[in-house]
Amino acid sequence: MIREFVKKRFWLRCAYYVADNARTRLRGATGDIETDSGTAHVGRSIDSSLAYIEEVFGDYKRYAGVDRFSGDVAEIGPGDNCGVGLMCLADGSTSVDLVDRFYSKRDAAQHAAIYRALFARYPDRFARFDGCDLNDETTFPGLKRYYGERAAAETFFDAPDRYSFIVSRAVLEHVYDPPLAIDRMARALKRGGLLLHKVDFRDHGMFSDRMHELKFFEVPDVVYPRMTRDTGRPNRVLIDTYRRVLTQHLPDHQLLVTHLAGVGDVVPHLPYDRIDPGLRQKAIDYVRSVRSKFAKSLRALSDEDLSISGIFLVARKR
């Protein structure tokens, strides 16, 4: 009953998130980086897990317009499973670095079963993994995991001209400093290399399970980082920032819209100006109906930018 009472009240929720963020910061100071976040495969069947891995990998190739992965790859925030990284290796990549600020809890036996099924589905592609211990990712040739602050997107990419692809799905909305992360990633790309990132600007259930979907935009700027920074909750960095930073560092880029506020998913993902005008207007009208209480930092943004709740960015280094 107390939990339900808190969930229905905006400021009590804010206070809870501030306290939870402080607890997480203290845990991190002791080296405890385990989290329930990133557990994309919990509760899934084997078939559902394989479908998810294939969907994520397929989206990277589809929206990048590439036939094959090659060279060295970095995947940011892979979470509990390395299936997408394995698909990159099977497709022709030389190596895959999996970088994660947190350690996502996992059931090793469940993931071993997923890898077994994945290898069985593509036996020719995964012949190089014969004899690997499926309970131990360190035995997978070409694959390496990194955890903790050294694996944060803002700090990991310290070597220039290293990667042919740097990818992520629903991760950049959780990093400390997306502009810095993109700057570092741009330097780490080889010439001709690609950044492929699906970024979800929504609140990931912070308020939207009981309130409207943009309610988290109402949290004052001074309070919001104290609710989110150490837990990895959404950073509230929106499309205007990505547009500016990519124009500066990787001008050869495209921002595809994946979700519109008040409308829903945009599938296939499209440039904003190619979305049905009626749907664009519906999203703008929704933003106008709720924006009067938004935090100061968000008030200068256009209705159009505030209506874009997710993007798939494709950027090439020339």
N, C-alpha and C positions, 0 to 999 in steps of 0.2 A: 504493500500500500504506500509506503514512504517513497519507494522507487517511482511509482506511478505519479505521485504528487510532484516529485522533482522533475520528471520528464515533461510535465505539462506547463512548467514555469520557466520562462526564458532565463531569468537571472540566476535561478537556482542551478540550472544546467551549466551556465557559464562558470559559476563557483565550483561546481563539481569538476569541470574540465581543468580549471586552474589548479585545483588540488591534485588531480590525477597527473597532470603534467609535472608538478613538483615532485611527486612520488617517483615518476619515471626518471626524472633527472637524477634523483638520489640513487636509484638503482643503477643507472648508467655509470655513475661515479665509482661504483664498486665493481664494474665490469660486467654487470648483468644486462645483456642486450637481447634476451629472449622475448619474443612477442607472439601474439596470436594473429597479428597482421601478416598478410602475404601468404596465408594458408589457403590458397585457391583450390586445393584438391580435397580438403576435408569434406567428408560426406558424399563425395562423388563416386560413381561407379567407375570401373576401369574404362568402359566405353566413353563415358562422359569426360573423363580426364584426357583420353586420347583426342576426343573431338575438340577440347579446349586447346590443347597443345597445337593441333593442326590449324585451328582457327587463328591463333596468335601468329604462328609462323607464316601462315598464308596471307594474313593482312600485311605483314612486313613486305613480302615480295610483291603483293598486289599493288599497294600504294607507292612503293618505291619504283615499280616498273622494272624489276630485275628478274632474270631467269634463274640465277643461282647466287648463293652466298659464297664468298671466297675470302681469302686473306684472314687477318686476325679480327675477331669480333669481341665486343664487350656488351654484356647484357646487364643493365642496371636494375636491381630489385627483382631478381627472379623468384624470390620467396622460397617456398618449400620444395619446389621441384625443378630439375634442370632439363626437362624435356625439350624446351624450345632451344636451349643451347645445344643439345644433342642433335636436333634437327639441322641446326646450322652446320655442325660438323659433318653430318651425313650428306649435306648438300654440297660440300666442297670447301668449307672453311678450314684453315690451318689450325687455329686455336680459338677457344672461347673462354674469356674471363668473366666470371659471374661475381658481381660486386653488390654487396648488401650492407647497409648501415646496421640493420638488425638481423637477428637469427630467428627465422620463422620456425615455430614448433612443427614437428612432423613425426609421422609414424614410418620408420624405415622400411618395415615390411610392406606397407601399402605402396610406397614409392618404388620398391623393388619390383612389385607386381606390375606397376605401370610401365617401368622400363622394359620388363620382360615382354609385355604385350606390344610395346612400341617396336622393339627389335624384331619381334615375330611378324609384325605388319610390314616391315621394310627389311627383309633379311639380307638383301644384297647391299643396301646402303650401310647397314650396321655390322657387316662382317668383321670390321676391325675391332669390335667390342666383344668378340667371342672370348670367353675365359675371364671376363671382368667379374668382380664381385658386385652384384647388383645392390647389395646393402651398403656399399662403400663407394661413393662418388669419386674418391681420390684415385680409384683404379681405372677411371675412364680416360683413355688417352686423349690429350688435347684440351681437357677441361680442367679449370682451376677455380676454386672459390676463394673469395676474400670477404671478411666481415669487420664490423666495427667502424670507428671514425675514419680509419685510413681508407675504408671502402665507401665513404660518402662521395656522392657525385662531384662535390666541390673540391675534394682533395685527392681522389684516386688518379685522375688523369694528369699526371705530371710529366709525361714523356711526349714530345712532339712527334707527329707523323707516324703514329703507331698502328692505328686501327683502320680497317676498311669499312666497318659498320659499328655504330654504337646505337643500341636499341633499348627500348623500355615500353612497358604497358602499365598505365595507371600508376606511375611512380614519381614523375617530376613534380606533381602536385604535393608531394610529401617532403621534398628536400628543403634544406635550410634556405638556400639562395639560388633559385633557378638561373638568374642572369650569370652568376659566377660559374655555375655548373656548365652552362652552354659555352661560355668563354673557354673553359678548360677542355671541354669535349671538342670544340672547334679546332683548338691547337693540336689535340691528340689524333685528329683524323689525318689520314694520308690524303694526298691530292686525289680527287675523284671519289673520296670516301663519303659515306652517307650517315646522317643522323636520322633515325626513325623512332619517333616517340608519340605514343598515344597518351594524351594528358586529360584527366577528368577534373573539371573545375567545380564539380558539385561538392556537397558537404559530407558525403559518405556517412549519412545518417546522424550527424551531430544534432541537428534540429529537425530535419525534414520528415522524420517518422511521425511527428506530432504537429509540426508547423509547416508553413509554406517552404518551398524548396530553396529560396534565397534568404531565408531568415538569418543564416550565419553572416550575411553581409551587414547585418545590423550591429554586430559586436563592435564596440569602439576599437580603434586602431591600437590604443595603448594596452588593451586587454587581450586582444586576439592572440598575439604571440605567446603570451603567458598560458594560454589554453592549449597550444598546439606544437610549439617548437620542439620539445623533447620527446613527444609521443609519436611524431610523424603524422599527426592529423593534417588536413589540407591547409596549405600555406596561403591560400587566397590570392595567388599571383595569377592574373588573367591574361587574355589574348593580347591586350595592348602591350604588355611587357615582352611577351614572346616576339611579337611583330618588330618591336624596336630593337631588341637584342639580336635577333637573327638578321635584320637589315644591316646591322653594324658588323657582325662577325661572319655570317654566311648568307650573303645577299641572294644566292641562288637557292631559294626555298619556296615552299608552298605550305599554306595552312588550310587544312581541310576541316570542316565542321563535322563533329561526331554527335553533338547533342545540342538542342535548343531548349532554353528554359520555357516551361509552360507548354511545350510541344512534345518533346521526346527525342528518341534517337534519330539520327540522319544516316540512313543506310541505302546505298553506299555513301561513304563520306564524300562531301562535296565542298568546293570553294563557296564562300558565303553567297556570292552573287549568282550562283547557279542553283541555289535552293529555291523552291517554289515561293513566289512573292507572298502568297497568302499565309504560308507557314511562318515566314520571316515577320510579317506584320503581327501575327498572333503572338509570337514570342516578344516582340517589342511592346505590344499592348500589355502583356503580362508584367514585364519589367516596370512599365510606367505605373502600374497599379500598386506596386509594393516598394518602389525605390525611395520614397520620401524619408525613410528612417535609416537609410544606408550610412555606413561609416564615412567619415570625411574623405578618406583617401579614395573612395569609390565614386563619390558624387560627381566628379569631373568626367567620368567615363561616359561614352555615348550609350544610348539605349541599345544600339546594335551590339556593341562589345559586351555589355552586361548580359545580353540575351544568349551569348554563346557559352554554353556550359561544358564544352569539351572540344578538343582539336586532335587531329593527327598531323604532326609536322614532319615534313620531308625536306631535308636540307643537304645540299651537296657542296663539298669544298672544291673550289676551282684552283 
